[in-house]
Every structure is written in C-alpha cells, then in structure tokens.
Amino acid sequence: MQIAKMLKGKRAIITGASRGIGKATAILFAKNGAKAGINYLKSEEEAKKVFKEVKKFSEGILLKGDVSDFKEAKRLVEKFVKKFGGVDILVNNAGNI
C-alpha cells in the first residue's frame, strides 16, 4: 500500500518533532495528507520552522511540553484532540541528548 493512501486524513502526534527523525516524520506525514502535531520541549524556533513546512502540505499544531511528564503529555493530547477530533498515529520519538 502506498504511504499516501495510508496517511491521507490521519491525525498524528510526533514527539521530538523539532529536529532530526521527528522533523522528517512530521514533514513526510504532512506531505502525504496527515495532520501533524509537532511536539517539542526546548527548540521552539526549530519547531516553528517545522510547523511552517508542515503548513505547506497539511494542517498542523505546535505542542510544547515534556512528554515524559504524564500531566503534560495528557494536556498535549487533549489540545491535539480538541483541534482535530482524535489521534490515529502516535510517533514516540522524543529523547534526551
């Protein structure tokens, strides 16, 4: 099955999406029709650049917060669901460097 068919209309949260693999994933998903939740913790300027790129192809939302903290992760998911009505895909990519 083609990736575009799999992702079109899906709603995805990508953690650690301000750079590297998360950034590439968010942009790839958007290019193929998915709505992208761009999670970041510290790299706000980088996340804004990813958001700008995502918006060229699909809808997106910036989700600042530490997903290792349950309350913050829950808040991020609730914010995403409020905007897009649900979550179809979760990419757990956040990590410490």
N, C-alpha and C positions, 0 to 999 in steps of 0.2 A: 504494500500500500504506500502511496506517495505521502511524504511528510505534510504537504499542503492539505491533503484531504483529512489527515489525522488531526491537524491543528486548527483548521478553519472554524472559527466561532468558539473555540475553547477559551477558558479563563485560567490563567496560570500565574502563580506566585513563584518568583525566583528569588531565593535568598542569596545574599552576597552578589548582587547583580550590578554593582558599580564598576566592576573591572573583571578582567580575565574570563574564565569559563562562564560565570554568571552573566556578564555583559554580552558575550557572544550568544548565549542561550536566549536571553531576553530579545535580542535583535532578530535572531533566527525565528523564534516563535512569532514575533510581530510580522515579519516578512511573509509568514505563512498563515496569517489571519487570526492568530490568537491575541487575546487581550492580555497585557503583561503587567504584573505587579512587581515593581522594581524595588527590592529591599536593599537597604544599605544601613550602615551604622555610623561611619565617620566620613566617608568620602562623598560629601554632598555635591560638590562641584562635578565630580565624575558621574554621579548618579543622574544629575540634571542633563549631562551630555547624552547619557544612555536614553533617558526619557525623551529627549528631543529626537533622537534617532528612531526610537520606537514609534513616536507620533507620526512619522513619515508613512508608516505602513498600517498602523492599527491604533487602538486605544491603549492607554497605559495609566499607571498611577505610581507615584513615589511613596514608598513605605519605609520611613526611617524608624529604626529600632533594633534592639538586641534580641534576636530570635532565640538566644539561649535562656532568656528570661520568660517564663510562662505567661505572665501578665502582659508583657509587651508583645509577645507572639500572638496572643489571643486578640489584643487590640488591633494589630496589623491585619489579621484575618477578618475581623469584624468590619474594619474600614474597607477592605477589598470587597467583601460580600455586599456591603451596603451600596457600593458603586456598581458592581457587576452582577449581583444576584446569586453568586455561588462561586465555588472553586472546583475546577476539573482536574488541574495538574498542580502538584507542588514539587519544585526542584529544590532540594535541600543542599545548597552549595556553600553556605556561609562557613567561614573558618577563621581561625586566628593566625596571624602572621607576626 
